[in-house]
Amino acid sequence: MAILKCKPVFQERLWGGRKLETSFGYDIPDGNIGECWGISAHPNGMSVIEGGPFTGQTLADLWKERRELFGTYTLDEFPLLIKVLDAADDLSVQVHPNDEEAMRLEDERYGKTECWYVVEAEEGAELILGHSAETKQQLADKIEHGEWDELLRRQPVKAGDFVFVPSGTIHAIGKGIVILETQQSSDTTYRVYDFDRTDNAGNTRELHLNQAIEVTTVPDRPALVTPTSKDVSGGTVQTLVETEEFNVYRMNVRDGFQVQSLDRFRLISVLEGAGTLDGIPLQKGNHVVVTVSEEPLQVVGAMEWIVSDRVTV
């Protein structure tokens, strides 16, 4: 058993801000830093292990060379990606393909189903989630004519909300929201609308309308989830979602909590608090991979976690 602490990778984004520094205490670069890739084996933001026997190795290399650490998976590529996003401005309206579409359109192994746990939300913050079109032609027409207020569905959010976003769902994270995102390991995004913004050079960002219309689910089917909670010794476990792509849980843990043994890896992101897991120090903003374990792992301290895994395939 090993606990792999991952070094965060930071990504500058047009819509990013500085809350990854002020809220999470990360030492981030100058600029509009919109994303922390906390656990990633994707080449666009690769995790490197800090501390322990695997220091300096990448998560992708360990997945390839030490598969026994993770479980009996036949997947060629590590399946999940964990991010923290700081939306100082609205993100673009976008949609992602499913696995079959990602392979056919981009020759990529994974599409992108994702979910969001809202860490912070300013008053009045809202998301775009879903659309009103009944047919692909109606979707294309409304996009062509810029009928965004009629097409796009908006919903307010607050800290503690959880949102499941299957592939094919048109969506956008709104200004003033910080989220912890659990997603498939994909960086494929089809941009539908970007509010006519320009970068520092006066250029608009590329849209991907043909691909977006092709992969969007029509008519829209809202993905409703009903989280459930249970009290356990030393804490509370809230099941947020369990799907083919991932299982996601929110855990409040304190002295005496045990992370039970499991035949597959788990990903843990610390949202609040500090303590140790099997003697490994953890604090807010840390992201770790817990490898296959035969014995329970002991918690000391008090922390709030988002935990995810994927059933072996």
C-alpha positions as a printed Julia matrix, in Angstrom:
313×3 Matrix{Float64}:
   0.0    0.0     0.0
   1.17   3.52   -0.75
  -0.33   6.98   -0.49
   0.79   8.98   -3.52
   0.77  12.73   -2.91
   0.46  14.6    -6.22
   2.08  17.94   -7.02
  -0.58  20.35   -8.35
  -0.36  21.65  -11.92
  -1.78  25.13  -12.52
  -3.38  26.33  -15.74
  -3.89  29.94  -16.79
  -7.33  30.64  -18.21
  -9.01  33.74  -19.65
 -11.71  33.4   -16.99
  -9.43  32.52  -14.07
  -8.65  34.51  -10.93
  -6.57  34.26   -7.74
  -8.79  32.26   -5.37
  -6.62  29.18   -5.73
  -4.07  31.24   -3.83
  -6.33  33.03   -1.36
  -8.78  30.2    -0.63
  -6.56  27.14   -0.94
  -3.13  28.55   -0.15
  -1.54  27.32   -3.37
   1.64  29.02   -4.56
   0.3   29.86   -8.0
   1.99  31.66  -10.9
   1.16  35.24  -11.85
  -1.86  35.76  -14.07
  -5.43  34.51  -14.28
  -5.04  31.01  -12.87
  -8.28  29.17  -13.46
  -7.44  25.54  -12.82
  -5.49  23.37  -10.43
  -5.05  19.87  -11.85
  -4.76  18.04   -8.57
  -4.58  14.43   -9.79
  -3.9   13.84  -13.46
  -2.23  11.4   -15.8
  -3.22  13.51  -18.81
  -0.3   14.85  -20.88
  -1.72  18.4   -20.75
  -1.18  18.53  -16.98
   0.72  15.56  -15.59
   0.9   14.79  -11.86
   4.32  14.11  -10.37
   4.53  12.24   -7.07
   5.98  14.09   -4.07
   7.43  12.14   -1.15
   7.77   8.42   -0.54
   9.35   5.7    -2.67
   7.85   6.97   -5.93
   9.05  10.59   -5.63
   9.6   12.2    -9.03
   7.66   9.61  -11.0
   4.58  10.57  -12.98
   1.16   9.11  -12.35
   1.04   7.93  -15.98
   4.31   6.01  -15.59
   3.14   4.33  -12.41
  -0.14   3.37  -14.1
   1.84   1.79  -16.93
   4.63   0.16  -14.94
   3.09  -0.57  -11.51
  -0.52  -1.42  -12.32
  -0.79  -3.59   -9.21
  -0.85  -0.39   -7.15
  -4.18   0.6    -8.7
  -6.13  -2.63   -9.2
  -6.89  -5.15  -11.93
  -7.7   -2.64  -14.65
  -7.35  -3.4   -18.36
  -7.67   0.29  -19.29
  -4.62   1.58  -21.16
  -4.83   5.04  -19.6
  -5.54   6.26  -16.07
  -9.29   7.0   -16.16
  -9.88  10.02  -13.87
  -8.81  13.63  -13.51
  -9.38  15.86  -10.46
  -9.41  19.66  -10.72
 -10.16  22.71   -8.63
 -11.58  25.54  -10.77
 -11.75  29.25   -9.91
 -14.22  31.03  -12.17
 -13.54  34.74  -11.74
 -15.54  35.18  -14.95
 -18.03  33.02  -16.83
 -16.57  29.98  -18.56
 -17.51  29.42  -22.19
 -20.66  27.48  -22.98
 -19.41  24.05  -24.0
 -20.14  20.37  -24.39
 -18.04  17.19  -24.3
 -18.22  13.92  -26.26
 -18.81  10.47  -24.82
 -16.2    7.7   -25.14
 -17.36   6.5   -28.56
 -17.53  10.03  -29.98
 -14.14  10.96  -28.51
 -12.53   7.99  -30.25
 -14.32   8.63  -33.54
 -13.85  12.4   -33.66
 -10.55  12.92  -31.83
  -8.91   9.46  -31.57
  -9.0    9.92  -27.79
  -9.62   7.07  -25.36
 -12.04   8.91  -23.06
 -14.93  11.26  -23.49
 -15.8   13.58  -20.65
 -18.5   12.97  -18.13
 -17.86  15.18  -15.11
 -19.34  16.37  -11.84
 -18.92  19.43   -9.65
 -18.89  19.95   -5.92
 -19.42  23.67   -5.27
 -16.78  24.83   -2.77
 -17.58  28.56   -2.93
 -20.29  30.58   -4.66
 -20.77  34.32   -4.51
 -24.27  35.69   -4.01
 -26.25  35.38   -7.22
 -23.87  32.87   -8.81
 -25.38  30.52  -11.36
 -24.55  27.77  -13.83
 -25.66  27.06  -17.35
 -26.84  23.47  -17.48
 -28.83  22.08  -20.38
 -30.85  23.57  -23.24
 -34.39  23.9   -24.56
 -34.01  22.58  -28.13
 -36.23  19.63  -29.1
 -34.31  18.64  -32.27
 -30.78  18.94  -33.62
 -32.06  21.34  -36.29
 -33.68  23.54  -33.67
 -30.44  23.5   -31.69
 -28.45  24.52  -34.77
 -30.94  27.28  -35.63
 -30.91  28.8   -32.15
 -27.11  28.76  -32.1
 -26.91  30.32  -35.57
 -29.27  33.13  -34.58
 -27.69  33.69  -31.17
 -30.89  32.97  -29.24
 -28.94  32.25  -26.09
 -31.46  33.44  -23.51
 -34.09  31.16  -24.99
 -31.75  28.21  -25.59
 -29.67  27.97  -22.43
 -31.01  26.85  -19.06
 -29.58  28.53  -15.97
 -29.7   27.53  -12.33
 -28.48  29.24   -9.16
 -25.95  27.46   -6.95
 -24.54  27.8    -3.46
 -21.65  26.28   -1.56
 -22.27  22.6    -0.88
 -24.3   21.94   -4.04
 -23.43  18.96   -6.22
 -24.0   18.84   -9.99
 -23.64  15.82  -12.3
 -22.79  16.66  -15.91
 -22.89  13.67  -18.29
 -21.19  13.89  -21.67
 -23.48  15.54  -24.22
 -24.73  18.15  -21.72
 -24.33  21.81  -22.69
 -22.97  23.63  -19.65
 -20.92  26.51  -18.26
 -19.64  27.41  -14.82
 -20.61  30.96  -13.9
 -18.65  33.84  -12.46
 -17.92  33.72   -8.73
 -17.88  29.92   -8.33
 -15.09  27.65   -7.1
 -15.64  23.94   -7.7
 -13.94  20.61   -7.16
 -14.38  18.73  -10.4
 -14.19  14.97  -10.83
 -14.08  13.95  -14.48
 -12.92  11.39  -16.96
  -9.32  11.91  -18.06
 -10.07  14.06  -21.08
  -9.23  17.58  -22.22
 -11.59  17.57  -25.21
 -13.99  20.54  -25.17
 -16.31  21.74  -27.91
 -16.98  25.43  -27.38
 -20.49  26.59  -28.33
 -20.48  30.24  -27.22
 -17.93  32.49  -25.52
 -19.91  35.68  -24.89
 -17.99  37.33  -27.78
 -14.93  37.78  -25.57
 -11.47  38.58  -26.86
  -8.03  37.83  -25.47
  -5.28  40.38  -24.84
  -4.49  40.42  -28.55
  -8.11  41.14  -29.49
  -8.8   37.64  -30.8
 -11.92  35.63  -30.12
 -11.54  32.02  -29.07
 -12.31  29.24  -31.5
 -15.79  27.74  -31.53
 -16.48  24.1   -32.47
 -20.09  24.26  -33.58
 -20.25  21.23  -35.91
 -18.75  18.91  -33.32
 -20.8   20.46  -30.51
 -24.09  19.99  -32.3
 -23.14  16.41  -33.18
 -22.39  15.34  -29.6
 -25.07  17.32  -27.73
 -27.87  15.23  -26.26
 -31.17  16.35  -27.85
 -33.65  16.73  -26.33
 -31.87  17.59  -23.12
 -32.29  15.07  -20.3
 -31.49  16.59  -16.9
 -29.25  14.29  -14.88
 -30.77  14.38  -11.43
 -28.86  12.91   -8.51
 -29.93  12.53   -4.9
 -26.95  12.36   -2.54
 -27.39  10.18    0.53
 -25.51  10.33    3.84
 -24.66   7.89    6.57
 -22.85   8.29    9.87
 -19.93   5.98   10.51
 -17.41   5.66   13.28
 -15.36   8.84   13.21
 -17.28  10.7    10.55
 -19.94  10.98    7.87
 -19.94   9.58    4.33
 -22.13  11.21    1.7
 -22.59   9.36   -1.57
 -22.78  12.03   -4.28
 -22.96   9.88   -7.41
 -22.16   6.33   -8.53
 -21.89   5.86  -12.3
 -20.04   3.76  -14.86
 -17.4    6.5   -15.17
 -16.75   7.13  -11.46
 -18.05   6.99   -7.91
 -17.8   10.22   -5.89
 -18.22  10.74   -2.16
 -17.93  13.6     0.3
 -16.51  12.62    3.67
 -16.21  14.5     6.94
 -13.58  12.6     8.91
 -12.03  12.94   12.35
  -9.99  10.9    14.82
 -10.96   7.26   14.6
 -12.23   7.29   11.01
 -10.97   4.37    8.94
 -10.53   4.29    5.18
 -11.53   0.7     4.53
  -9.39  -1.68    2.48
 -10.29  -1.85   -1.2
  -9.1   -3.75   -4.28
  -8.81  -0.57   -6.35
  -7.35   2.92   -6.06
  -9.09   5.91   -4.51
  -8.5    9.62   -5.03
  -8.76  12.0    -2.06
  -8.85  15.81   -2.22
  -8.8   17.77    1.03
 -11.28  20.66    1.03
 -10.91  21.71    4.67
  -8.93  20.87    7.76
  -5.7   19.02    8.45
  -4.52  15.74    9.87
  -2.84  12.51    8.83
  -3.86   9.43    6.88
  -1.84   6.41    7.99
   0.77   8.87    9.25
   0.95  10.88    6.0
   0.31  14.6     6.7
  -2.63  16.11    4.84
  -3.98  19.65    4.7
  -6.42  21.73    2.69
  -5.53  21.64   -1.0
  -3.69  18.29   -0.92
  -4.57  15.61   -3.46
  -3.54  11.99   -2.97
  -3.97   8.61   -4.61
  -4.58   5.79   -2.16
  -3.4    2.57   -3.79
  -4.78  -0.93   -3.26
  -4.84  -1.7     0.46
  -5.42  -4.85    2.46
  -5.77  -3.11    5.83
  -7.84  -0.08    6.88
  -6.07   3.28    6.95
  -6.35   5.39   10.1
  -7.25   9.09   10.23
  -5.99  11.54   12.84
  -7.31  15.1    12.77
 -10.44  16.6    11.24
 -10.89  17.04    7.49
 -13.46  17.36    4.71
 -12.67  15.23    1.67
 -13.96  14.57   -1.82
 -13.17  10.93   -2.6
 -13.55   9.13   -5.92
 -12.83   5.8    -7.52
 -13.74   3.78  -10.56
 -14.94   0.2   -10.6
 -12.28  -1.97  -12.23
 -12.62  -2.57  -15.98
